[in-house]
Amino acid sequence: MISIDVKKPLNGGNGEFLLEANMQIQRGEFVCIYGSSGSGKTTLLRLLAGFEQPQSGSISVFGKTFFDNDTNLAPQKRNIGFLFQDYALFENMSVMQNLMFAKRDKLKADELLELMDLGSLKNANIATLSGGQKQRLALARALMRSPEILLLDEPLSALDSVMREKLQEYLQTIHKFFGITIILISHDVSEIYRLCSKVFVLEDGKICKTCTPRELFLKTSGSKKLAFNAKILEIYKSDVAFVALVLVQNQLCKVVLSNAEASALKNGDEVVLSVKAFGVSLAKIGQEI
């Protein structure tokens, strides 16, 4: 089991706040850390990988202590693979050379290239690869050292929808083939629903909810007829009422807010837009009723 119980002061858009996260992840799980920008998601991954140090707390992975009062393992000793939006490939090397730089194991490199459908491109220059091919190569390189954990920080967000779906298939294949524990940061609801078995909702530095994607995103209970995940682009005053301009699945809509909603929400918040029998309401994800 991965056990994380850490505290670290952070600076966000609304000033200082305390990252105070407590979470447990079972070996072989594919989980997501979900929440609004600036809530501490990436920092949490960096703490696990050893790129940053908690102020206090502990991190243990499958019985091995990564961090506590007496221990702080270096990143290279944590056996963690990571993939971010920036592929960080070596442009002056071929596809195969990029993998061999991570670990000189040609059999492993050939296996991963075939798994990623890159076998015919092993001698190709990086500059000739498409965005999707570069992403698959970066994923293969992250797996060269056979990591126990794979950290993914919005790795598919820069790709178009067709390529994103293809890469999701590769991630499913990797998870099934290697049985690796994967921790994903994503804002894409369909991606989370398709890939992950558990979601940790992080808001203002704290885990406010732990549930399945179905429990988080399918909320048509009680008087709710429909519920959508959305993002607030702007809140403004119109005559005597506050109005939120909301993005829902690439569509814009306006929602009249109550005074309580207007004071609790801000531009950029990830929210649930609920359609009820007598109106529409907005609430931050994880805080809806």
C-alpha positions in Angstrom: 0.0 0.0 0.0 1.1 3.6 -0.7 0.4 5.7 2.4 0.8 9.5 2.2 0.2 11.8 5.2 1.9 15.1 4.6 1.8 18.8 5.3 3.4 21.6 3.3 2.6 25.4 3.1 1.8 26.5 -0.5 1.0 29.8 -2.3 -2.1 29.8 -4.4 -4.2 32.3 -6.3 -5.9 33.4 -3.1 -2.7 33.5 -1.0 -1.1 31.0 1.3 -2.7 27.7 2.2 -1.7 24.4 3.8 -1.4 21.2 1.7 -2.6 18.7 4.3 -3.2 15.4 2.5 -3.9 11.9 3.9 -4.4 9.2 1.4 -3.9 5.4 0.9 -3.6 3.7 -2.5 -3.5 -0.1 -3.0 -0.8 -1.8 -5.2 -2.0 -2.0 -8.8 -4.7 0.6 -8.5 -5.2 3.3 -11.2 -6.4 6.4 -9.3 -6.9 10.1 -10.1 -6.2 13.2 -8.1 -8.9 15.7 -9.2 -9.5 19.3 -8.3 -9.3 22.9 -9.3 -6.0 24.5 -10.5 -3.8 25.6 -7.7 -5.2 23.1 -5.1 -1.9 21.3 -4.7 -2.3 18.3 -7.1 1.1 18.6 -8.8 2.9 19.3 -5.6 1.4 16.1 -4.1 3.0 14.1 -7.0 6.3 15.9 -6.6 6.3 15.1 -2.9 5.8 11.4 -3.7 8.5 11.5 -6.3 11.0 13.2 -4.0 11.3 16.4 -6.1 10.0 18.5 -3.1 10.1 17.9 0.6 7.1 18.0 3.0 7.2 20.3 6.0 6.1 17.3 8.1 4.5 13.9 7.8 5.3 10.6 6.3 5.3 8.8 2.9 5.7 5.0 2.7 5.4 2.8 -0.4 4.8 -0.9 -0.2 6.5 -1.2 3.2 9.4 1.1 2.4 9.7 4.5 4.0 10.3 7.3 1.5 9.9 10.2 4.0 9.6 10.7 7.7 11.4 12.6 10.5 14.5 10.5 9.9 14.3 9.6 6.2 14.2 11.4 2.9 15.0 9.1 0.0 16.5 10.7 -3.1 14.3 10.6 -6.2 16.5 8.1 -8.0 16.0 5.7 -5.1 12.2 5.8 -5.1 11.7 3.7 -8.3 9.0 6.0 -9.7 8.3 6.8 -13.3 6.7 10.1 -14.2 5.2 11.8 -17.3 4.2 15.4 -17.5 2.8 17.6 -20.3 6.4 18.4 -21.3 7.7 15.2 -22.9 11.4 16.3 -22.2 12.7 14.0 -24.9 16.3 14.4 -26.2 16.0 15.9 -29.6 19.6 15.0 -30.6 18.9 11.3 -30.0 16.9 8.7 -31.9 13.9 7.0 -30.5 15.9 4.0 -29.3 18.7 6.1 -27.9 16.1 8.0 -25.8 15.0 4.7 -24.2 18.6 3.4 -23.8 19.6 6.6 -22.0 17.0 5.8 -19.3 18.4 2.2 -19.0 20.7 0.2 -21.1 18.4 -2.8 -21.7 17.7 -3.4 -25.4 15.3 -6.3 -24.8 13.2 -4.0 -22.6 13.4 -1.2 -25.1 12.3 -3.4 -27.9 9.4 -4.8 -25.9 8.2 -1.3 -25.0 8.5 0.0 -28.6 6.4 -2.9 -29.9 3.8 -2.4 -27.1 3.6 1.3 -28.1 3.5 0.6 -31.8 6.8 2.4 -32.3 8.9 -0.6 -33.4 9.3 0.7 -37.0 10.5 4.1 -35.7 13.3 3.0 -33.4 16.0 4.7 -35.5 13.8 7.8 -36.3 14.9 11.3 -35.2 12.7 12.9 -32.5 11.9 15.9 -34.7 10.1 13.7 -37.3 7.6 12.2 -34.7 4.0 13.4 -34.3 2.7 14.6 -31.0 1.1 11.3 -30.2 4.3 9.4 -31.1 6.3 11.6 -28.8 3.9 11.1 -26.0 4.0 7.3 -26.4 7.8 7.4 -26.5 7.9 9.5 -23.3 5.6 6.9 -21.7 7.8 4.1 -22.8 10.9 5.9 -21.4 9.1 6.3 -18.1 8.6 2.5 -18.0 12.2 1.6 -18.9 13.3 1.2 -15.3 10.2 -0.9 -14.4 8.9 1.6 -11.8 6.6 0.5 -9.1 4.5 3.7 -9.5 3.8 5.8 -12.6 2.9 9.4 -12.0 0.9 11.2 -14.8 0.4 15.0 -14.6 -2.2 15.8 -17.3 -0.1 14.1 -19.9 -2.8 14.1 -22.6 -4.2 17.6 -22.1 -2.3 19.1 -25.1 -3.5 16.4 -27.6 -6.6 16.6 -29.7 -9.6 14.4 -28.7 -8.9 11.6 -31.2 -5.2 11.3 -30.2 -6.2 11.6 -26.5 -8.5 8.6 -26.8 -5.8 6.5 -28.5 -3.3 7.3 -25.8 -5.9 6.4 -23.2 -6.0 2.9 -24.8 -2.2 2.7 -24.5 -2.5 3.6 -20.8 -5.1 0.9 -20.2 -2.8 -1.6 -22.0 0.2 -0.6 -19.9 -1.8 -0.9 -16.7 -3.1 -4.3 -17.6 0.2 -5.6 -19.0 2.5 -4.5 -16.2 0.0 -4.3 -13.2 1.7 -1.0 -12.3 0.2 1.4 -9.8 -0.7 4.6 -11.6 -1.6 8.0 -10.2 -3.1 10.5 -12.7 -3.9 14.2 -12.5 -6.6 15.1 -15.0 -9.5 17.5 -15.5 -11.0 15.3 -18.3 -14.1 13.6 -16.9 -14.4 11.0 -19.7 -10.7 10.2 -19.2 -11.0 9.8 -15.5 -14.2 7.7 -15.9 -12.6 5.4 -18.5 -9.2 4.9 -16.7 -9.5 5.2 -13.0 -11.2 3.1 -10.3 -10.8 5.7 -7.5 -10.8 9.5 -7.4 -9.3 11.7 -4.6 -10.9 15.2 -4.8 -8.4 17.8 -3.6 -9.6 21.3 -2.7 -7.6 24.0 -1.1 -4.9 21.5 -0.1 -7.2 18.9 1.5 -8.7 15.7 0.3 -12.4 16.5 0.7 -13.8 13.3 -1.0 -12.6 9.8 -2.0 -14.9 7.9 -4.2 -15.4 6.2 -7.6 -15.7 8.2 -10.8 -19.3 7.1 -11.0 -20.1 8.4 -7.5 -18.3 11.7 -8.3 -19.6 12.5 -11.7 -23.1 10.9 -11.8 -25.0 12.8 -9.2 -28.7 12.8 -10.4 -30.2 12.0 -7.0 -33.0 13.4 -5.0 -34.6 16.4 -6.8 -31.7 16.7 -9.4 -32.8 15.8 -12.9 -29.4 16.4 -14.5 -25.9 17.2 -13.3 -22.9 18.3 -15.3 -19.3 19.1 -14.5 -18.4 22.6 -15.6 -16.0 25.5 -15.2 -16.7 29.0 -14.2 -15.2 31.4 -16.7 -16.6 34.7 -15.3 -18.9 35.9 -12.5 -20.4 39.4 -13.0 -23.2 41.6 -11.8 -26.2 42.0 -14.1 -28.8 44.5 -12.8 -29.7 43.1 -9.3 -28.4 39.6 -9.8 -25.0 37.8 -10.1 -24.5 35.8 -13.3 -21.9 33.0 -13.9 -20.6 32.4 -17.4 -20.0 28.6 -17.4 -18.2 26.2 -19.8 -20.0 22.9 -20.1 -18.5 20.4 -22.6 -17.2 23.1 -24.9 -20.6 25.0 -24.7 -21.1 28.3 -22.9 -24.2 29.0 -20.8 -25.2 31.7 -18.2 -26.5 30.8 -14.8 -28.1 33.2 -12.4 -26.5 32.8 -8.9 -28.0 33.2 -5.5 -26.1 35.5 -3.2 -24.7 32.5 -1.3 -23.5 30.9 -4.5 -21.9 34.1 -5.7 -20.0 34.6 -2.5 -18.8 30.9 -2.4 -17.6 30.7 -6.0 -14.9 32.4 -8.1 -13.6 32.5 -11.7 -11.8 29.2 -12.6 -13.7 27.0 -10.1 -14.5 23.5 -11.2 -18.2 23.1 -10.4 -21.2 20.8 -10.7 -24.1 22.4 -12.6 -27.3 20.8 -11.3 -30.6 21.1 -13.1 -33.5 20.6 -10.7 -37.3 20.8 -11.1 -37.4 24.5 -10.2 -34.0 25.9 -11.4 -30.3 25.5 -11.8 -27.6 25.6 -9.1 -23.8 25.6 -9.0 -21.5 24.1 -6.4 -17.8 23.3 -6.2 -17.0 19.7 -7.0 -16.9 17.7 -3.8 -19.1 20.2 -1.9 -22.4 19.7 -3.7 -25.4 18.5 -1.8 
